[in-house]
Amino acid sequence: MKRIGFVGTGTMGIPMVTNLVKALFSVLAYDARPEALEEARRRGAAVAASSAEAARDSDLVITMLPSSSDVEAAYLGPDGVLAGAPAGRLCVDMSTIDPSTSRRVAERAKAKGVRFLDAPVSGAVPRAVEGTLTIMVGGDSRDLEEARPALAAMGSNIIHVGPVGSGEVAKLCNNLIAGVATVAVSEAFRLAEAFGVDPKILTEVISKSSGHTWAMEHNHPVPGLVAKAASNRDYAPGFMTDLMAKDLGLAVNAARELRQPVFVASAAFELYRLASSHGLGRKDFSSVYTFLKPSPREAPV
Ligand code: NAD
């Protein structure tokens, strides 16, 4: 049985660990927060005292951490993954981070003879629980084949995108589209409402027309139209506004690094950030619709 060292047992990490345990992997978990680690123990994992220990005493390392700086700390820090991993160990970082950081960490790993894949996910908590995440992988295809049985316990679509960093690029491109589309759907339905058009009829029209999009079909921002949408649960996530702002920020920064203009991505990034600073950060990102209220009638514009 393969032993997995799993670092980062938070919101996404816990259901992923649970599915690895169900698939009969033996999991050695580490998290900087004792309560997160305790939850991993309740789900059937053994616990390590550091990322270094989790990496040393396992066959494969998986990390699921909040941000680029957390990934750098967890891999390159004094008690980090690279301090414990022997030469030849394979590490899979499933966090959503800046592609340049993935490449930098991969270079540092390579200098120690440690192999590295970036493998961010799409699907959020419900699909992490079901074990049906989409996993976008950057790195060597032989390394992916070695990691595949563990990845298959957590996801149902595992796609090799290209060299290290390109899994992250695919993830940021996907969320760029999802984030922008949700703003577009929200604006369109606000405009229709202002003219008194029935949102149910408009949904029917758009679903048969060129404006049809995943954002409307599966996560309609207007309550009462799509049963499974977060808007019907007072925008309980789903995928939080703060995470969408984070991912659009990563996309905008990555584009700036390569001098690639991204006009609507930048606008959507600022809008989600503003929605967050007005209290919607921990709601589903489709709550941006509630933020786009019309001005009062007496307002000049
Ligand atoms: P989270 O904050 O709930 O969990 C991350 C865990 O990492 C925390 O428990 C934290 O204590 C731990 N951690 C941070 N730094 C550490 C370190 N140096 N060493 C050990 N542990 C450390 O975050 P999450 O929602 O699980 O998200 C994880 C990643 O997955 C993020 O990059 C996020 O963008 C991405 N993601 C999240 C979702 C979602 O819906 N939550 C969906 C898709 C992708």
Residues whose N, C-alpha, C, O or C-beta is under 5 A from the ligand:
A	BS01	NAD	G8 T9 G10 T11 M12 G13 Y30 D31 A32 R33 A36 M64 L65 P66 S67 D70 A73 A74 M94 S95 T96 V121 A124 V125 G238 F239
